Amino acid sequence: MVLTQYPLHGDRMIKTSVLHQTHLLVPKEDRLNSPKSVSFRLREQECLSLIKQCRNMEEFKQTHCQILKGGMFWSSFCASNLLATCALADWGSMDYAYSILEKIDEPGSFQFNPMIRGHVQDMNPEEAILMYNQMLDMGTEPDGYTYPSLLKACARLPALEEGMKIHAYIQAWD
């Protein structure tokens, strides 16, 4: 469990778990006399801070729950960071990352890229290529971050034909 220290009195510190930091997802209207967009951006940054504190799947799932309760999952920024952390962290889970991806309306390359990369990291190059094909089937355009992981997946298979198609797409894209 990740413990965060907060000053109490002078040198004394209190420790609180990530689980008890739901206040970070609640608007700070009384302290913040700024436009709603600035408040929203602060909440997104607080969301990212909570995600980065996770050290295992249990903490991650609890943070995911807090983000859902706080109404921040609909923020593309928060949902994308949840997905990327789950897919790419050493303690992450591709199955759980898929469950997050399924809840995102119209995922873009920012959501697909960590999924592809996560499959390559987990030594599942076939799944990485299937994810790429799903991305294309959904009408999502790949970007410069998509290709390195895909080419690595092709090299691991080896999938010369698929690699050549991707290479041709990269050349056409330039």
Secondary structure, 3 states (H helix, E strand, C coil): CCEEEEEEECCEEEEEEHHHCHHHHCCCCCCCCCCHHHHHHHHHHHHHHHHHHCCCHHHHHHHHHHHHHCCCCCCHHHHHHHHHHHHHCCCCCHHHHHHHHHHCCCCCHHHHHHHHHHHHHCCCHHHHHHHHHHHHHCCCCCCCCHHHHHHHHHHHCCCHHHHHHHHHHHHHHC
